[in-house]
Amino acid sequence: MSRSGYSDDCENVAMWRGVIASATRGKRGQQFFRDLVAALDAMPIKRLIDGDLETAEGDVCALGSLARHKGKSLVPDDTYDYAKLGATFNIAEQLAQEVMHENDEGAPWRPHHEKEPDEQRWARVRAWAAKQIHVLPDELLPDVAPPPRNPGEPR
């Protein structure tokens, strides 16, 4: 079993995917993904680790980057405390698990001896997080109306 808590047991997978979809679509989930993309973009060195929130050297996973960006402290034991992670980031704990799964295991399959490069993981996770954001109508550029025409002016 991975640190996300996911296993190969696919029991109730449809309900689980529904919970993730609902948590992602909601106001808190959308704010979370906007904050996550901002945190990833703010990283001075664009790379993410897998398997831990943070290393002793200061490298981080996606959730670790968000915690650092928001000035929140996490301890190694928090990796498996999904309720605490959910509360820390104001999201459903299942969404915290989903982010960990994407960070650690979302890469295309490769043999076990080939580890995904940390820089490639950053790019993949950032693209995935950005894809979760639903653009709101008020965020779109306003339609630009043509200037008013004088009544006697030819078309």
DSSP file (Angstrom, degrees, kcal/mol; ACC not computed):
  #  RESIDUE AA STRUCTURE BP1 BP2  ACC     N-H-->O    O-->H-N    N-H-->O    O-->H-N    TCO  KAPPA ALPHA  PHI   PSI    X-CA   Y-CA   Z-CA
    1    1 A M              0   0    0      0, 0.0     6,-0.2     0, 0.0     2,-0.1   0.000 360.0 360.0 360.0 141.3    0.0    0.0    0.0
    2    2 A S    >   -     0   0    0      4,-1.4     3,-1.7     1,-0.1    99,-0.1  -0.273 360.0 -99.5 -85.9 173.6    1.3    3.5   -0.8
    3    3 A R  T 3  S+     0   0    0      1,-0.3    98,-0.1     2,-0.1    -1,-0.1   0.720 120.9  66.6 -68.2 -17.9    1.4    6.5    1.4
    4    4 A S  T 3  S-     0   0    0     96,-0.1    -1,-0.3     2,-0.1    97,-0.1   0.650 112.2-120.0 -73.7 -13.4   -1.8    7.7   -0.2
    5    5 A G    <   +     0   0    0     -3,-1.7     2,-0.1     1,-0.3    -2,-0.1   0.412  68.2 138.2  88.4  -3.2   -3.6    4.8    1.4
    6    6 A Y        +     0   0    0     91,-0.1    -4,-1.4     2,-0.0    -1,-0.3  -0.457  27.9 179.4 -75.2 149.4   -4.6    3.5   -2.1
    7    7 A S        -     0   0    0      2,-0.3    -1,-0.0    -6,-0.2     0, 0.0  -0.806  45.4 -98.0-136.9 179.4   -4.3   -0.3   -2.7
    8    8 A D  S    S+     0   0    0     -2,-0.3     2,-0.7     2,-0.1    -2,-0.0   0.495  90.5 107.6 -80.4  -2.8   -5.1   -2.7   -5.6
    9    9 A D        -     0   0    0      1,-0.1    -2,-0.3     2,-0.0     0, 0.0  -0.676  52.4-169.5 -77.2 113.7   -8.4   -3.5   -4.0
   10   10 A C    >   +     0   0    0     -2,-0.7     3,-1.5     2,-0.0     4,-0.2   0.103  31.5 142.6 -96.7  23.1  -10.9   -1.7   -6.3
   11   11 A E  T 3  S+     0   0    0      1,-0.3    -2,-0.0     2,-0.1     0, 0.0  -0.450  77.7   0.7 -65.6 132.9  -13.9   -2.2   -4.0
   12   12 A N  T 3> S+     0   0    0     -2,-0.2     4,-2.2     1,-0.1    -1,-0.3   0.759  83.6 147.7  61.3  28.7  -16.2    0.8   -4.1
   13   13 A V  H <>  +     0   0    0     -3,-1.5     4,-2.7     1,-0.2     5,-0.2   0.852  66.8  56.6 -64.4 -33.8  -14.0    2.6   -6.6
   14   14 A A  H  > S+     0   0    0     -4,-0.2     4,-1.7     2,-0.2    -1,-0.2   0.914 109.0  45.9 -64.8 -41.4  -16.9    4.4   -8.3
   15   15 A M  H  > S+     0   0    0      2,-0.2     4,-2.1     1,-0.2    -2,-0.2   0.915 112.6  51.3 -65.8 -41.3  -18.0    5.9   -4.9
   16   16 A W  H  X S+     0   0    0     -4,-2.2     4,-2.3     1,-0.2    -2,-0.2   0.927 109.0  49.7 -61.7 -45.5  -14.4    6.9   -4.2
   17   17 A R  H  X S+     0   0    0     -4,-2.7     4,-2.5     1,-0.2    -1,-0.2   0.860 109.4  53.6 -63.1 -34.4  -14.0    8.6   -7.6
   18   18 A G  H  X S+     0   0    0     -4,-1.7     4,-2.5     2,-0.2    -1,-0.2   0.895 107.3  50.0 -65.2 -40.5  -17.3   10.4   -6.9
   19   19 A V  H  X S+     0   0    0     -4,-2.1     4,-2.6     2,-0.2    -2,-0.2   0.921 112.3  47.8 -62.8 -44.1  -15.9   11.7   -3.6
   20   20 A I  H  X S+     0   0    0     -4,-2.3     4,-2.3     2,-0.2    -2,-0.2   0.921 112.0  49.4 -63.9 -44.3  -12.8   12.9   -5.3
   21   21 A A  H  X S+     0   0    0     -4,-2.5     4,-2.4     1,-0.2    -2,-0.2   0.919 113.2  46.7 -61.8 -43.5  -14.7   14.6   -8.1
   22   22 A S  H  X S+     0   0    0     -4,-2.5     4,-1.7     1,-0.2    -2,-0.2   0.917 113.0  48.5 -65.1 -43.4  -17.0   16.4   -5.6
   23   23 A A  H  < S+     0   0    0     -4,-2.6     6,-0.4     1,-0.2    -1,-0.2   0.851 113.6  48.1 -65.8 -33.9  -14.1   17.5   -3.5
   24   24 A T  H  < S+     0   0    0     -4,-2.3    -2,-0.2    -5,-0.2    -1,-0.2   0.906 112.8  47.1 -71.9 -42.8  -12.3   18.8   -6.6
   25   25 A R  H  < S+     0   0    0     -4,-2.4    -2,-0.2    -5,-0.2    -1,-0.2   0.791  95.2  95.7 -70.0 -29.3  -15.3   20.7   -8.0
   26   26 A G  S  X S-     0   0    0     -4,-1.7     4,-2.8    -5,-0.2     5,-0.2  -0.021  90.0-104.6 -65.4 167.1  -16.2   22.3   -4.7
   27   27 A K  H  > S+     0   0    0      1,-0.2     4,-2.1     2,-0.2     5,-0.2   0.900 120.9  47.1 -58.5 -44.8  -15.1   25.8   -3.6
   28   28 A R  H  > S+     0   0    0      2,-0.2     4,-2.4     1,-0.2    -1,-0.2   0.909 112.9  49.0 -66.3 -41.5  -12.5   24.5   -1.2
   29   29 A G  H  > S+     0   0    0     -6,-0.4     4,-2.4     2,-0.2    -2,-0.2   0.903 110.7  49.9 -64.4 -42.0  -11.1   22.1   -3.7
   30   30 A Q  H  X S+     0   0    0     -4,-2.8     4,-2.0     2,-0.2    -1,-0.2   0.903 112.1  47.6 -65.2 -40.2  -10.9   24.8   -6.4
   31   31 A Q  H  X S+     0   0    0     -4,-2.1     4,-2.6    -5,-0.2    -2,-0.2   0.902 110.0  54.3 -65.4 -39.7   -9.1   27.1   -4.0
   32   32 A F  H  X S+     0   0    0     -4,-2.4     4,-2.8     1,-0.2    -2,-0.2   0.935 109.2  46.4 -58.3 -48.3   -6.8   24.3   -3.0
   33   33 A F  H  X S+     0   0    0     -4,-2.4     4,-2.4     2,-0.2    -1,-0.2   0.866 111.5  51.4 -67.7 -34.9   -5.7   23.6   -6.6
   34   34 A R  H  X S+     0   0    0     -4,-2.0     4,-2.1     2,-0.2    -1,-0.2   0.928 113.5  45.5 -63.6 -43.5   -5.2   27.3   -7.2
   35   35 A D  H  X S+     0   0    0     -4,-2.6     4,-2.6     2,-0.2    -2,-0.2   0.886 111.2  53.2 -66.0 -38.9   -3.0   27.6   -4.1
   36   36 A L  H  X S+     0   0    0     -4,-2.8     4,-2.7     2,-0.2     5,-0.2   0.926 109.3  47.7 -63.7 -44.8   -1.2   24.4   -5.1
   37   37 A V  H  X S+     0   0    0     -4,-2.4     4,-2.6     1,-0.2    -1,-0.2   0.919 112.6  49.8 -62.1 -42.8   -0.3   25.7   -8.6
   38   38 A A  H  X S+     0   0    0     -4,-2.1     4,-1.6     2,-0.2    -2,-0.2   0.907 111.5  49.0 -61.9 -41.5    0.9   29.0   -7.0
   39   39 A A  H  X S+     0   0    0     -4,-2.6     4,-0.6     2,-0.2    -2,-0.2   0.916 112.1  48.0 -65.0 -42.9    3.0   27.1   -4.5
   40   40 A L  H >< S+     0   0    0     -4,-2.7     3,-1.0     1,-0.2    -2,-0.2   0.913 111.8  49.9 -64.1 -41.7    4.6   24.9   -7.3
   41   41 A D  H 3< S+     0   0    0     -4,-2.6    -1,-0.2     1,-0.2    -2,-0.2   0.812 107.2  55.9 -65.6 -29.6    5.2   28.0   -9.4
   42   42 A A  H 3< S+     0   0    0     -4,-1.6    -1,-0.2    -5,-0.2    -2,-0.2   0.577  78.8 114.1 -80.7  -9.4    6.9   29.7   -6.5
   43   43 A M    <<  -     0   0    0     -3,-1.0     3,-0.1    -4,-0.6    -3,-0.0  -0.439  61.0-148.5 -64.6 129.1    9.4   26.9   -5.9
   44   44 A P  S    S+     0   0    0      0, 0.0     2,-0.5     0, 0.0    -1,-0.2   0.884  92.3  37.7 -67.3 -36.8   12.9   28.2   -6.6
   45   45 A I  S    S-     0   0    0      2,-0.1     2,-1.7    -3,-0.0    -3,-0.0  -0.970  88.4-138.6-116.1 116.8   14.0   24.7   -7.8
   46   46 A K        +     0   0    0     -2,-0.5     2,-0.3    -3,-0.1    77,-0.2  -0.554  58.9 108.4 -83.0  85.6   11.2   23.0   -9.7
   47   47 A R        -     0   0    0     -2,-1.7    13,-0.4    75,-0.1     2,-0.4  -0.978  46.3-155.2-155.8 148.7   11.4   19.4   -8.5
   48   48 A L        -     0   0    0     70,-1.9    13,-0.3    -2,-0.3    73,-0.2  -0.967   9.8-143.4-127.1 141.8    9.2   17.2   -6.3
   49   49 A I        -     0   0    0     11,-2.0     2,-0.3    -2,-0.4    13,-0.3  -0.484  14.4-136.5 -91.8 168.8   10.1   14.1   -4.3
   50   50 A D  S    S+     0   0    0     -2,-0.2    54,-0.1    11,-0.1     3,-0.1  -0.909  74.9  29.8-122.4 157.3    8.0   11.1   -3.7
   51   51 A G  S    S+     0   0    0     -2,-0.3     2,-0.3    49,-0.2    -1,-0.1   0.185 110.2  54.4  88.4 -17.5    7.3    9.1   -0.6
   52   52 A D  S    S-     0   0    0      1,-0.1    12,-0.2    27,-0.0     3,-0.1  -0.957  71.8-130.5-143.4 159.4    7.7   11.9    2.0
   53   53 A L  S    S-     0   0    0      1,-0.3     8,-1.8    -2,-0.3     2,-0.3   0.885  94.5  -8.7 -73.9 -41.1    6.3   15.3    2.7
   54   54 A E  B     -A   60   0A   0      6,-0.2    -1,-0.3    -3,-0.1     6,-0.2  -0.987  65.1-135.9-157.0 145.8    9.8   16.8    3.1
   55   55 A T    >   -     0   0    0      4,-2.6     3,-1.5    -2,-0.3    -6,-0.0  -0.555  34.6-106.6 -97.3 168.4   13.4   15.5    3.4
   56   56 A A  T 3  S+     0   0    0      1,-0.3    -1,-0.1    -2,-0.2     0, 0.0   0.783 122.0  58.7 -62.7 -26.8   16.0   16.6    5.8
   57   57 A E  T 3  S-     0   0    0      2,-0.1    -1,-0.3     1,-0.0    -3,-0.0   0.565 123.5-105.0 -80.3  -8.5   17.7   18.4    2.9
   58   58 A G  S <  S+     0   0    0     -3,-1.5     2,-0.2     1,-0.3    -2,-0.1   0.474  71.4 142.6  99.3   2.7   14.5   20.5    2.4
   59   59 A D        -     0   0    0    -11,-0.0    -4,-2.6     1,-0.0    -1,-0.3  -0.511  31.8-163.7 -73.8 148.3   13.1   18.8   -0.8
   60   60 A V  B     -A   54   0A   0    -13,-0.4   -11,-2.0    -6,-0.2    -6,-0.2  -0.873  19.9-130.4-133.3 161.1    9.3   18.5   -0.8
   61   61 A C     >  -     0   0    0     -8,-1.8     4,-2.4    -2,-0.3     5,-0.2  -0.331  53.7 -82.1 -92.0-174.3    6.4   16.7   -2.4
   62   62 A A  H  > S+     0   0    0    -13,-0.3     4,-1.8     1,-0.2     5,-0.1   0.933 132.8  43.4 -59.5 -48.8    3.4   18.6   -3.8
   63   63 A L  H  > S+     0   0    0      1,-0.2     4,-2.5     2,-0.2    -1,-0.2   0.871 112.6  54.3 -66.6 -34.9    1.7   18.9   -0.4
   64   64 A G  H  > S+     0   0    0      2,-0.2     4,-2.4     1,-0.2    -1,-0.2   0.876 106.3  51.9 -64.0 -37.4    5.0   19.8    1.2
   65   65 A S  H  X S+     0   0    0     -4,-2.4     4,-2.4     2,-0.2    -1,-0.2   0.896 110.8  47.8 -66.3 -38.5    5.4   22.6   -1.2
   66   66 A L  H  X S+     0   0    0     -4,-1.8     4,-2.2     2,-0.2     6,-0.2   0.910 111.0  50.6 -68.3 -41.6    2.0   24.0   -0.4
   67   67 A A  H  X>S+     0   0    0     -4,-2.5     5,-2.9     1,-0.2     4,-0.6   0.938 113.0  46.0 -60.2 -46.2    2.6   23.7    3.3
   68   68 A R  H ><5S+     0   0    0     -4,-2.4     3,-1.0     1,-0.2    -2,-0.2   0.920 111.4  52.2 -62.2 -43.6    5.9   25.6    2.9
   69   69 A H  H 3<5S+     0   0    0     -4,-2.4    -1,-0.2     1,-0.3    -2,-0.2   0.855 114.1  43.1 -61.2 -36.5    4.3   28.2    0.7
   70   70 A K  H 3<5S-     0   0    0     -4,-2.2    -1,-0.3    -5,-0.1    -2,-0.2   0.437 114.4-115.6 -90.9  -0.2    1.5   28.8    3.3
   71   71 A G  T <<5 +     0   0    0     -3,-1.0     2,-0.4    -4,-0.6    -3,-0.2   0.772  67.2 142.7  72.7  25.6    4.0   28.8    6.2
   72   72 A K      < -     0   0    0     -5,-2.9     2,-0.4    -6,-0.2    -1,-0.3  -0.788  44.2-135.9 -99.3 142.0    2.4   25.7    7.8
   73   73 A S        -     0   0    0     -2,-0.4     2,-0.3    -3,-0.1    -9,-0.0  -0.822  20.3-175.0-101.5 137.2    4.6   23.1    9.4
   74   74 A L        -     0   0    0     -2,-0.4    11,-0.0   -10,-0.1   -10,-0.0  -0.931  12.3-146.7-123.2 149.6    4.2   19.4    8.9
   75   75 A V    >   -     0   0    0     -2,-0.3     3,-2.2     1,-0.1     4,-0.4  -0.799  32.8-104.6-111.7 159.3    6.0   16.6   10.6
   76   76 A P  G >  S+     0   0    0      0, 0.0     3,-1.7     0, 0.0     4,-0.2   0.832 118.7  61.6 -53.1 -35.1    6.9   13.2    8.9
   77   77 A D  G >  S+     0   0    0      1,-0.3     3,-1.1     2,-0.2     4,-0.3   0.731  88.1  73.3 -64.8 -20.2    4.1   11.4   10.8
   78   78 A D  G X  S+     0   0    0     -3,-2.2     3,-1.2     1,-0.2    -1,-0.3   0.705  74.1  84.1 -66.2 -18.2    1.6   13.7    9.1
   79   79 A T  G <  S+     0   0    0     -3,-1.7    -1,-0.2    -4,-0.4    -2,-0.2   0.854 101.3  31.7 -53.4 -37.5    2.1   11.7    5.9
   80   80 A Y  G <  S+     0   0    0     -3,-1.1     2,-1.2    -4,-0.2    -1,-0.3   0.342  95.7  93.1-104.8   5.5   -0.4    9.1    7.0
   81   81 A D    <>  +     0   0    0     -3,-1.2     4,-2.4    -4,-0.3     5,-0.2  -0.670  47.9 170.5 -98.8  79.1   -2.7   11.4    9.0
   82   82 A Y  H  > S+     0   0    0     -2,-1.2     4,-2.7     1,-0.2    -1,-0.2   0.830  74.1  55.6 -63.1 -34.0   -5.1   12.2    6.2
   83   83 A A  H  > S+     0   0    0      2,-0.2     4,-2.4     1,-0.2    -1,-0.2   0.925 110.0  46.1 -64.0 -43.4   -7.6   13.9    8.5
   84   84 A K  H  > S+     0   0    0      2,-0.2     4,-2.9     1,-0.2    -2,-0.2   0.910 112.7  50.0 -65.7 -41.6   -4.9   16.3    9.7
   85   85 A L  H  X S+     0   0    0     -4,-2.4     4,-2.1    -7,-0.3    -2,-0.2   0.922 111.0  49.8 -62.9 -42.9   -3.7   16.9    6.1
   86   86 A G  H  X>S+     0   0    0     -4,-2.7     5,-2.7     1,-0.2     4,-0.6   0.926 113.8  45.1 -60.0 -44.8   -7.3   17.7    5.0
   87   87 A A  H ><5S+     0   0    0     -4,-2.4     3,-0.6     3,-0.2    -2,-0.2   0.896 110.0  55.3 -66.4 -40.0   -7.7   20.1    7.9
   88   88 A T  H 3<5S+     0   0    0     -4,-2.9    -1,-0.2     1,-0.2    -2,-0.2   0.896 120.0  31.0 -58.8 -41.3   -4.4   21.7    7.3
   89   89 A F  H 3<5S-     0   0    0     -4,-2.1    -1,-0.2    -5,-0.2    -2,-0.2   0.346 108.9-119.3-102.2   5.7   -5.3   22.5    3.7
   90   90 A N  T <<5S+     0   0    0     -4,-0.6     2,-0.3    -3,-0.6    -3,-0.2   0.908  75.1 114.7  57.3  46.3   -9.0   22.9    4.3
   91   91 A I  S   <S-     0   0    0     -5,-2.7    -1,-0.2    -6,-0.2    -2,-0.1  -0.875  77.7 -79.0-134.9 168.2   -9.9   20.0    1.9
   92   92 A A    >>  -     0   0    0     -2,-0.3     4,-1.4     1,-0.1     3,-1.0  -0.465  40.6-124.7 -65.2 140.8  -11.5   16.6    2.2
   93   93 A E  H 3> S+     0   0    0      1,-0.3     4,-1.9     2,-0.2    -1,-0.1   0.815 111.1  61.8 -60.5 -28.4   -9.0   14.1    3.5
   94   94 A Q  H 3> S+     0   0    0      1,-0.2     4,-2.1     2,-0.2    -1,-0.3   0.850 100.4  53.4 -64.9 -33.3   -9.7   12.0    0.4
   95   95 A L  H <> S+     0   0    0     -3,-1.0     4,-2.2     2,-0.2    -1,-0.2   0.871 105.3  53.4 -70.0 -35.8   -8.4   14.8   -1.8
   96   96 A A  H  X S+     0   0    0     -4,-1.4     4,-2.1     1,-0.2    -2,-0.2   0.917 109.8  48.8 -61.7 -41.9   -5.2   14.9    0.2
   97   97 A Q  H  X S+     0   0    0     -4,-1.9     4,-2.5     1,-0.2    -2,-0.2   0.897 109.1  52.8 -63.3 -40.5   -4.8   11.2   -0.5
   98   98 A E  H  X S+     0   0    0     -4,-2.1     4,-2.6     2,-0.2    -2,-0.2   0.897 108.3  49.9 -63.3 -40.9   -5.5   11.8   -4.2
   99   99 A V  H  X S+     0   0    0     -4,-2.2     4,-2.7     2,-0.2    -1,-0.2   0.912 110.9  49.5 -65.3 -41.9   -2.7   14.5   -4.4
  100  100 A M  H  X S+     0   0    0     -4,-2.1     4,-2.7     2,-0.2     5,-0.3   0.912 111.1  50.2 -62.4 -40.9   -0.3   12.1   -2.7
  101  101 A H  H  X>S+     0   0    0     -4,-2.5     4,-3.3     2,-0.2     5,-0.5   0.939 112.2  46.5 -62.5 -46.3   -1.2    9.4   -5.2
  102  102 A E  H  X5S+     0   0    0     -4,-2.6     4,-1.2     3,-0.2    -2,-0.2   0.916 114.2  48.8 -62.8 -42.3   -0.7   11.7   -8.1
  103  103 A N  H  <5S+     0   0    0     -4,-2.7    -2,-0.2    -5,-0.2    -1,-0.2   0.936 124.6  27.7 -61.8 -47.5    2.6   12.9   -6.8
  104  104 A D  H  <5S+     0   0    0     -4,-2.7    -2,-0.2    -5,-0.2    -3,-0.2   0.846 138.1  15.3 -87.0 -36.0    4.0    9.5   -6.0
  105  105 A E  H  <5S+     0   0    0     -4,-3.3    -3,-0.2    -5,-0.3    -2,-0.1   0.324  92.1  96.3-128.2   7.2    2.3    7.1   -8.5
  106  106 A G     << +     0   0    0     -4,-1.2    -4,-0.1    -5,-0.5    -3,-0.1   0.540  59.9 106.2 -81.4  -5.1    0.7    9.2  -11.3
  107  107 A A  S    S-     0   0    0      1,-0.1     3,-0.1    -5,-0.1    14,-0.0  -0.318  85.4 -89.0 -71.0 155.1    3.7    8.9  -13.7
  108  108 A P        -     0   0    0      0, 0.0    -1,-0.1     0, 0.0    -2,-0.0  -0.292  63.3 -80.6 -57.1 150.9    3.4    6.6  -16.7
  109  109 A W        +     0   0    0     -3,-0.1    -4,-0.0    -4,-0.0    -3,-0.0  -0.242  58.2 166.6 -58.9 139.6    4.6    3.1  -15.9
  110  110 A R        -     0   0    0     -3,-0.1     6,-0.1     4,-0.1    -3,-0.0  -0.972  45.7 -80.4-146.5 154.7    8.3    2.5  -15.9
  111  111 A P    >   -     0   0    0      0, 0.0     3,-2.3     0, 0.0     0, 0.0  -0.190  46.3-110.4 -55.7 150.9   10.3   -0.5  -14.5
  112  112 A H  T 3  S+     0   0    0      1,-0.3    -3,-0.0     3,-0.0     0, 0.0   0.768 117.3  57.9 -56.8 -28.5   10.9   -0.4  -10.8
  113  113 A H  T 3  S+     0   0    0      1,-0.1     2,-0.7     2,-0.0    -1,-0.3   0.601  93.5  77.0 -80.6  -8.7   14.5    0.3  -11.2
  114  114 A E  S <  S-     0   0    0     -3,-2.3     2,-0.3     3,-0.0    -1,-0.1  -0.883  70.1-162.0-104.0 108.5   13.8    3.5  -13.2
  115  115 A K        -     0   0    0     -2,-0.7     3,-0.1     1,-0.1    -2,-0.0  -0.669  26.8-108.4 -88.8 141.4   12.7    6.3  -10.9
  116  116 A E        -     0   0    0     -2,-0.3    -1,-0.1     1,-0.1     5,-0.0  -0.502  41.8-107.9 -65.1 131.1   10.8    9.3  -12.4
  117  117 A P     >  -     0   0    0      0, 0.0     4,-2.4     0, 0.0     3,-0.2  -0.363  21.7-126.3 -61.3 140.9   13.1   12.3  -12.3
  118  118 A D  H  > S+     0   0    0      1,-0.2     4,-2.0     2,-0.2   -70,-1.9   0.831 110.0  52.7 -59.6 -34.4   12.1   14.9   -9.7
  119  119 A E  H  > S+     0   0    0    -72,-0.2     4,-1.9     2,-0.2    -1,-0.2   0.877 109.5  48.6 -68.9 -38.1   12.0   17.7  -12.3
  120  120 A Q  H  > S+     0   0    0     -3,-0.2     4,-2.4     2,-0.2    -2,-0.2   0.884 109.0  53.6 -68.2 -38.1    9.7   15.6  -14.5
  121  121 A R  H  X S+     0   0    0     -4,-2.4     4,-2.9     2,-0.2     5,-0.3   0.911 107.0  52.5 -61.0 -42.7    7.5   14.9  -11.5
  122  122 A W  H  X S+     0   0    0     -4,-2.0     4,-2.6     1,-0.2     5,-0.2   0.946 111.4  45.8 -58.7 -48.7    7.2   18.6  -10.8
  123  123 A A  H  X S+     0   0    0     -4,-1.9     4,-2.1     1,-0.2    -1,-0.2   0.901 115.2  46.9 -62.8 -41.9    6.1   19.3  -14.4
  124  124 A R  H  X S+     0   0    0     -4,-2.4     4,-2.3     2,-0.2    -2,-0.2   0.931 114.8  44.9 -67.0 -46.3    3.6   16.4  -14.4
  125  125 A V  H  X S+     0   0    0     -4,-2.9     4,-2.8     2,-0.2     5,-0.2   0.890 112.9  51.5 -67.1 -39.2    2.0   17.3  -11.0
  126  126 A R  H  X S+     0   0    0     -4,-2.6     4,-2.5    -5,-0.3    -1,-0.2   0.923 111.2  47.4 -63.6 -43.3    1.8   21.0  -11.9
  127  127 A A  H  X S+     0   0    0     -4,-2.1     4,-1.8    -5,-0.2    -2,-0.2   0.909 113.4  48.9 -63.5 -41.8    0.1   20.2  -15.2
  128  128 A W  H  X S+     0   0    0     -4,-2.3     4,-0.9     2,-0.2    -2,-0.2   0.932 112.2  47.8 -63.4 -46.0   -2.3   17.8  -13.4
  129  129 A A  H >< S+     0   0    0     -4,-2.8     3,-0.8     1,-0.2     4,-0.5   0.912 111.3  50.3 -62.8 -42.8   -3.1   20.4  -10.7
  130  130 A A  H >< S+     0   0    0     -4,-2.5     3,-1.2     1,-0.2    -1,-0.2   0.864 105.3  57.9 -63.1 -35.1   -3.7   23.1  -13.3
  131  131 A K  H 3< S+     0   0    0     -4,-1.8    -1,-0.2     1,-0.2    -2,-0.2   0.742  98.1  61.6 -67.4 -22.7   -6.0   20.8  -15.2
  132  132 A Q  T << S+     0   0    0     -4,-0.9     2,-0.4    -3,-0.8    -1,-0.2   0.645  83.2  98.8 -77.4 -14.9   -8.2   20.5  -12.1
  133  133 A I    <   -     0   0    0     -3,-1.2     2,-0.7    -4,-0.5  -108,-0.1  -0.601  63.5-151.0 -81.5 128.5   -9.0   24.2  -12.0
  134  134 A H        -     0   0    0     -2,-0.4     2,-0.3  -109,-0.1    -2,-0.1  -0.883  18.5-131.4 -98.3 117.7  -12.3   25.2  -13.5
  135  135 A V        -     0   0    0     -2,-0.7     5,-0.0     1,-0.1    -2,-0.0  -0.516  20.2-136.2 -72.5 131.3  -12.1   28.7  -14.9
  136  136 A L    >>  -     0   0    0     -2,-0.3     3,-2.0     1,-0.1     4,-0.6  -0.572  18.3-115.5 -86.8 151.0  -15.0   30.9  -13.7
  137  137 A P  G >4 S+     0   0    0      0, 0.0     3,-1.0     0, 0.0    -1,-0.1   0.845 115.3  56.8 -55.4 -35.8  -16.8   33.2  -16.2
  138  138 A D  G 34 S+     0   0    0      1,-0.2    -3,-0.0     4,-0.0    -2,-0.0   0.609 100.8  59.9 -74.5  -8.3  -15.7   36.3  -14.3
  139  139 A E  G <4 S+     0   0    0     -3,-2.0    -1,-0.2     2,-0.1     2,-0.1   0.619  87.3  93.2 -88.9 -14.9  -12.1   35.2  -14.8
  140  140 A L  S << S-     0   0    0     -3,-1.0     3,-0.1    -4,-0.6    -4,-0.0  -0.412  92.5 -93.9 -76.5 154.7  -12.4   35.2  -18.6
  141  141 A L        -     0   0    0     -2,-0.1    -1,-0.1     1,-0.1    -2,-0.1  -0.447  47.9-109.7 -65.3 138.0  -11.4   38.3  -20.5
  142  142 A P        -     0   0    0      0, 0.0     2,-0.2     0, 0.0    -1,-0.1  -0.347  36.6 -97.4 -68.2 151.3  -14.5   40.5  -21.2
  143  143 A D        -     0   0    0      1,-0.1     2,-0.7    -3,-0.1    -3,-0.0  -0.483  35.5-132.3 -65.5 136.0  -15.8   40.7  -24.7
  144  144 A V        -     0   0    0     -2,-0.2    -1,-0.1    -3,-0.1    -3,-0.0  -0.836  19.0-147.6 -95.5 115.3  -14.5   43.8  -26.4
  145  145 A A        -     0   0    0     -2,-0.7     0, 0.0     1,-0.1     0, 0.0  -0.555  23.9-105.9 -80.5 144.9  -17.3   45.6  -28.1
  146  146 A P        -     0   0    0      0, 0.0     3,-0.1     0, 0.0    -1,-0.1  -0.366  47.5 -90.8 -65.5 150.7  -16.5   47.5  -31.3
  147  147 A P        -     0   0    0      0, 0.0    -3,-0.0     0, 0.0     0, 0.0  -0.267  54.0 -89.3 -60.1 150.1  -16.4   51.3  -30.9
  148  148 A P        -     0   0    0      0, 0.0     2,-0.4     0, 0.0    -3,-0.0  -0.312  42.8-132.0 -62.6 144.7  -19.8   53.0  -31.5
  149  149 A R        -     0   0    0     -3,-0.1     6,-0.0     4,-0.0     3,-0.0  -0.772  16.0-115.9 -99.8 140.9  -20.4   54.0  -35.1
  150  150 A N    >   -     0   0    0     -2,-0.4     3,-1.5     1,-0.1    -1,-0.0  -0.559  26.5-124.0 -72.2 140.3  -21.5   57.5  -36.1
  151  151 A P  T 3  S+     0   0    0      0, 0.0    -1,-0.1     0, 0.0    -2,-0.0   0.833 108.5  44.2 -57.9 -35.8  -25.0   57.3  -37.8
  152  152 A G  T 3  S+     0   0    0      2,-0.1    -2,-0.0    -3,-0.0    -3,-0.0   0.471  89.4 107.8 -89.6  -0.8  -23.9   59.0  -41.0
  153  153 A E  S <  S-     0   0    0     -3,-1.5    -4,-0.0     1,-0.1     2,-0.0  -0.584  73.5-117.1 -82.0 135.4  -20.6   57.1  -41.4
  154  154 A P              0   0    0      0, 0.0    -4,-0.1     0, 0.0    -1,-0.1  -0.316 360.0 360.0 -68.5 155.4  -20.5   54.5  -44.1
  155  155 A R              0   0    0     -6,-0.0    -2,-0.0    -2,-0.0    -6,-0.0   0.481 360.0 360.0 -79.1 360.0  -20.0   50.9  -43.1
